[in-house]
Amino acid sequence: MSRALLIVDHGSRVAAANDSVGAVAALVAEQSDYPVVIGAHMELAAPSIADAVADAVQRGASHLTVVPFMLAPGRHATQDIPRLVAEAVAEHPGVSFRVAAPLGVHDLLAQLVIARAHEAERAPLDASTEPV
């Protein structure tokens, strides 16, 4: 059984926001043993979940693990993404899937929050509202 990992965010009308999931997918591909890693969007941007599922299957995947790229277990992470994945997988007989919990509360996330805070503290003080 060939595995694929799909990382799914909400999707945005802002292109730069959509680039994040692709960049994270590239990092995960470099650092994991998944033969296929694809970033996708629940709505508003391409690739859609259906397109990502089709791409993974075309690349030989028969089992998909889907990680909602979201912090909280809200409706999108617990209902919408699983439903959209199920609909897409139904078009590909013999393909199975599981949806992971969203990123949520985790020690590694706490470390990331601390790292971002330290980055901001090292930045020059000014009236800028741009993230550092």
N, C-alpha and C positions, 0 to 999 in steps of 0.2 A: 504494500500500500504506500503510495507516494503522498507525502504530506505537503500542505501549503499553509501559510499563515497569512491571514488577511487582517490588516489593521484599519479599522473604520472610524472616521470622525464624522462630525455632523455635516460638514460642507459649508461653504460660504460663498457669497458673491464677491469677496475680496480674494484675488488670486494669491497674494502672499500668505494669507491664512491657509489656503488649500495646499500650499507647497510644504507645509510642516509635516503632514502625514506621510508624504512621499520621502521626505528627508529622514524621518524616523524609520520608515520601512527600509531604506537603504542601509542605515546603521544596523538595524536588526539583522538584515541579510548578511552583513559582514561578520556579525558577532554570534550568530546562531547556527544551528545545524539544519534549519529548514531549507529544503532545496528551492522553494518558491516563497517569496515574501512580497506582498502587494499592499500598497496603501489605497484606500478607497473612501468614498464619501457617501453618507446616507442619503443626502439630497443636495441640490443646488450646484453641484460640480461633478466633473468627470475625473476619474472613472467612477461609475456607480457601483453599488454592490453587485448588481447583476453582471455588469461588464467585468468586474474583478473575478467573480466566480467563473465566468466563461473563460477568462484568460488563464486562471489557475488550472482548470480542467484541460484546456487546450495544451497546457505545458505538462500534462501528465498527472496532475493531482487527483487522488481519489478520496482523500480525507482533508477537510478544511478545518482549521482552528481559527476562529474569529475573535479578535480582541477589540472591544469598543475602546477607542482612544478618547475616553471621557473619564472624568473624575468620580462622579456620583452615580449610584444605581437608579437613575431616573428613568422615565418612560422610554426615551430613545435607546438607552443601553439594555433595558430589561424586556422591552416589548417590540419596539420598532425594528431595531437591528436584527433580532432573532427572526422576526416575521419576514423581513426582506430577504434574509439569507435563505430561509426555508423556501420561499417562493422561487428564488434563483436556482437553488439546488434541485428543486423539483423538475427543472428542465434538463437535468443531467442524471439519468438513471445510474445507480451504482455509486454515486458520490454521497459521502456522509459528512456531517459537520458537527461541531460543538462551538458554543459561544462562551467565552471566558467572562469572568466578572470584569467590570470596568476597573480602571487603574486604582481608584479608591484610596483608602487610608493604608499606607504601607511605609515601612522604615525607609525604603529607598526614595520614596516621594518626599519624606521629611528631609532627607539629606539634600535633595534637589532644591527644596525651598530654602534651606540654609545657604547653599551655594549661590543661588540667585540673589539672596539678601546680601551676601558678602560682595558679590560683583557690584551691586548697586552702591554699597557703602564705599567702595574704592573709586567710584566714578566722581568726577568733579561736581561740586554743588553748583547748580544753576536753576533757573526757573523752567527748564525744559520739562515737557511732559512725555518725551520720548523714552521708552524703556531702554535700559543700558544692557 
